[in-house]
Amino acid sequence: MTELVRQLAAYAAYHRDRRNVATHMVGIPVIVLAMQVLTSRPMLDAGGWTVTTAVALSAAAALYYLRLDLGFGAAMAALMTLGCGLGAMIASMPTAAWLAIGAGGFIGGWALQFIGHHYEGRKPAFFDNLLGLLIGPLFIVADIAFALGLRRAVRTAVHHDPSAT
């Protein structure tokens, strides 16, 4: 079993109820974008280059995703890049708007997660493994790929669904 399959299968065990999965399809992207918004103003000096915290964190996450799987990692890197761009645009707004969008998205996204886990009847995966915070966005991308008929062997391994082959 690959590390990708192991991580996605562990995460999937906490996300079986369709209502929970639906709240995650909205909530997780909102949380990720909110984090990119909120971390787009703090700047880091990287050897003469000024880099936002959002770019540094997103690049680290993208490298992790690429290590797990080149295809999903490339999709995640592209999405993280788009999010950093949008985050930077929002961060250039007046402080009140930047905070309202960032904090509002963060709080709203997490509210959706906990509503979903109420339906699931199970605590979020990250309560047992903090890595679940990184796997959640990847799970959303993988689930969309699976729904499109892509990566059937991975889907079968993750969901133990023989009909997916």
RAMOFEN-V767103 format. One line per field, one symbol per residue. burial: 1 if it has 24 or more other ideal C-beta (glycine too) atoms within 12 Angstrom, else 0. Layout:
burial: ???
//
This chain:
burial: 000110111111111000011011111111111111111110000000000111111110110110011001101110110011011101100000010011001101110110011001000111000001111111111111110000100110111000000
//
